[in-house]
Amino acid sequence: MTPTIDLELILYITALGLISIGLAGVVLSQHLFRMVLALVIAEAGANLMLVLAGYRWDAVAPILTSLGEHPQMVDPVPQAMVLTAIVIGVGIQALAVSILIRIRQRFGTLDRHEVAAHMDAEIAQIAGTSRDMSQESPLGERPLPPLPGTPAASREGRS
C-alpha cells in the first residue's frame, strides 16, 4: 500500500523549497546577478505561499453571480496581494539589474568581494584617508585617540 500525498502538501513543500533555495542562493553566492536571481526565486516561493494561504480546496472562484445559493468562495485578498507583489517585484528586479549594469560598467566585475574592495578604495580616496586593510580586531582595549582641539587636562580625565 503506497502512502498518498495530497496536492496541498506538495504545493506547500514546493513553496518552502523555493524560498529556501532562494535564501541559500543569496547567502552562498558571490556573484551579484546570481543573488538577484535567487531573490526572484525566493519571491516566487513567497507568492505561492500567499496564494496557498488564501485558497480553499472545496470553494469556487470569487465571481459574483445571480444564483440564489451562496457557495463558499476562495479568499480574493491574498490573490490581490500576490498580483501587487508581482508588479512590485518586477519593478525592483528592473532597478536591481540596472544598478548591476552600472556596477559592471564602473568596476568591470560583479563579484561581491571585488566590488566591495573597489567601493572601499573609492570611499577612502574621496575621504582622503588611508584604507584600513586589517581583517582582525585589536587585542585588548586601546585608549581612544585625543580629539583635535581638546585641552590636555580633559584628555587625561577621559581615560
C-alpha positions in Angstrom: 0.0 0.0 0.0 1.6 3.3 -1.0 1.0 6.4 1.1 -0.9 9.1 -0.7 0.5 12.6 -0.6 -2.2 15.2 -1.3 -1.7 18.1 -3.7 -1.8 20.7 -0.9 1.2 19.2 0.9 3.2 19.1 -2.4 2.4 22.7 -3.1 3.4 23.8 0.5 6.7 21.8 0.2 7.3 23.4 -3.2 6.7 26.9 -1.8 9.1 26.3 1.2 11.6 24.7 -1.2 11.6 27.8 -3.5 12.0 30.1 -0.5 14.9 28.1 0.9 16.6 27.7 -2.5 16.3 31.5 -3.0 17.7 32.3 0.5 20.5 29.8 0.1 21.4 31.4 -3.2 21.5 34.9 -1.7 23.7 33.7 1.2 26.0 31.4 -0.6 26.5 33.3 -3.9 29.4 35.7 -4.5 28.1 37.0 -7.9 25.6 39.9 -7.6 23.5 38.9 -10.6 23.0 35.4 -9.2 22.0 37.0 -5.9 19.2 38.9 -7.8 18.1 35.7 -9.5 18.0 34.0 -6.1 15.8 36.8 -4.7 13.4 36.2 -7.7 13.2 32.5 -6.8 12.5 33.3 -3.1 9.8 35.8 -4.2 8.1 33.2 -6.3 8.0 30.9 -3.3 6.6 33.6 -1.1 3.9 34.4 -3.7 3.0 30.7 -3.9 2.8 30.6 -0.1 0.4 33.6 -0.1 -1.8 32.1 -2.7 -2.0 28.8 -0.8 -2.8 30.6 2.4 -6.0 32.0 1.0 -7.1 29.1 -1.1 -9.9 26.8 -0.1 -9.9 23.4 -1.8 -13.7 23.0 -1.7 -14.6 26.5 -2.8 -15.3 28.3 -6.1 -13.8 31.3 -7.7 -14.9 34.6 -6.2 -17.1 35.7 -9.1 -20.5 37.2 -8.3 -23.4 35.5 -10.0 -27.1 35.8 -9.8 -27.5 32.4 -8.3 -29.7 32.1 -5.3 -27.3 30.0 -3.4 -24.1 31.4 -1.9 -21.3 28.7 -2.1 -18.1 29.0 -0.3 -15.6 31.2 -2.2 -11.9 31.5 -2.3 -10.5 34.5 -0.4 -9.6 37.1 -3.1 -7.4 39.2 -0.8 -4.2 37.0 -1.0 -4.6 36.8 -4.7 -4.8 40.6 -5.0 -1.7 40.8 -2.7 0.2 38.4 -4.9 -0.7 40.4 -8.0 0.6 43.5 -6.3 3.7 41.7 -5.1 4.4 40.5 -8.7 4.2 44.1 -10.1 6.4 45.5 -7.3 8.8 42.6 -7.7 9.3 43.2 -11.4 10.0 46.9 -10.7 12.5 46.0 -8.1 14.2 43.5 -10.3 14.4 46.0 -13.1 16.0 48.5 -10.7 18.4 45.9 -9.4 19.5 44.8 -12.9 20.0 48.5 -13.9 22.2 49.0 -10.8 24.1 45.8 -11.7 24.7 47.1 -15.2 26.2 50.4 -13.7 28.3 48.4 -11.3 29.7 46.3 -14.1 30.4 49.3 -16.2 32.2 51.1 -13.3 34.2 48.3 -11.8 34.4 45.6 -14.5 33.1 42.8 -12.3 30.1 41.6 -10.4 32.0 39.6 -7.8 30.7 40.8 -4.4 34.1 41.0 -2.7 35.9 42.7 -5.6 33.1 45.3 -5.9 33.2 45.9 -2.1 37.0 46.4 -2.3 36.7 48.9 -5.2 34.0 50.8 -3.4 36.0 50.9 -0.1 39.0 52.2 -2.1 36.9 54.9 -3.7 35.4 56.0 -0.5 38.8 56.2 1.2 40.1 58.2 -1.7 37.2 60.6 -1.6 37.5 61.0 2.1 41.3 61.5 1.9 42.1 58.7 4.4 44.1 55.5 4.1 42.1 52.4 3.7 42.1 50.1 6.7 43.3 46.7 5.4 43.3 44.8 8.7 40.9 41.9 8.9 41.5 41.3 12.6 40.3 43.2 15.5 42.8 44.6 18.0 43.5 42.6 21.1 42.7 44.2 24.4 41.4 47.8 24.8 43.2 50.7 23.2 42.9 54.2 24.5 40.9 56.5 22.3 43.0 58.9 20.3 42.7 62.5 21.5 40.1 64.7 19.8 41.5 67.6 17.8 41.3 70.9 19.7 40.8 69.4 23.2 43.0 70.6 26.1 45.5 68.1 27.6 43.8 68.1 31.0 40.5 66.9 29.7 42.3 64.2 27.7 43.8 62.8 30.9 40.5 62.8 32.7 38.8 60.9 29.9 40.9 57.7 30.1 
